[in-house]
Amino acid sequence: MIVWGIQVAVACLLFICVTQQALASLPSDSTTIKRMVKDTLYIYEVEDKKEPDKVLHAEPLFIDLIRDLGAREGEAEWNIGVGLTDQNSVDQYSLLVEYEFAPINRLGVEFEIPFTFYSNRPNAMESLSDRIESLKAAVQWSFFVSEDISTSIALGYINELKFSDLNVISRAPLFKSNVYNPFLIAAKRWGNNFHTLIYAGAKLEQVFKSDALKKKVEWNTNLHYMISGTRNFVGLEVNKEIVDGKFNMVLRPQMRLGIADNVLVGIVIGIPLNRESERLSTFLRFIYEPPH
């Protein structure tokens, strides 16, 4: 719990610092023209310097996209994510390794392997098992991209083969279920700095042993402010889901910082409105974009 507290404190401090930077960059009478020129040049670099058309959007950090909306052929990205969630009497650690690329214009493909580990387990919770969560493969097609109205819309699908827990995998099937997850994304940039995005989909999990079908509906809404002339942003991701008729929502204030031309770091704080199963959480995402 001490480690968890330190991580939350550091994340909060960094978030406050970047928020102050964002507020300082808001236009005043003496800086408006300079900011507009800087933004226009940066947006030109992303949107107009290459073909086909592409709109600059802020991508959420916790439930991220398969690839940039309007992805161009050859784009690629490596992600490593680490997280810590306080689940009342137990701490849950998460790790993910993810690779995404665009084989052709406007089509993104992603492969991901997430892991889950537990610590501070009381005797009553020994049934909780460390595990390799799944093998995830996904595609995303941006079928509408308009620079004129700064809007992009995409359809996607994630297929997730879930592994059996490590404590039973020697006497159980390698995979325990399969998750089918179609989704829709719509994003719009308002002016040069403000970004909104909606991500909505359904998850159907087929359990192999019983052939049961678990259902979940989720939709995420996002608002970000991107700092002028950079890919740095501060924002809020709101993750919502309905499972077995029960509504859950987690607020995730976040920021992204560019530490090199092709390296970024994202920091997320999770604040659940329903704290029956979890409390505060932190998540860090390290992003590397190979040259192309």
Secondary structure, 3 states (H helix, E strand, C coil): CHHHHHHHHHHHHHHHHHHHHHHHCCCCCCCHHHHHHHHHHHHHHHHCCCCCCCCCCCCCCCCCCCCCCCCCCCCEEEEEEEEEEEECCEEEEEEEEEEEEEEECCEEEEEEEEEEEEECCCHHHCCCCCEECEEEEEEEEEEEEECCCCEEEEEEEEEEEEECCCCCHHHCCCEEEEEEEEEEEEEEEECCCEEEEEEEEEEEEEECCCCCEEEEEEEEEEEEEECCCCCCEEEEEEEEEEECCEEEEEEEEEEEEEEECCEEEEEEEEEECCCCCCCCEEEEEEEECCCC
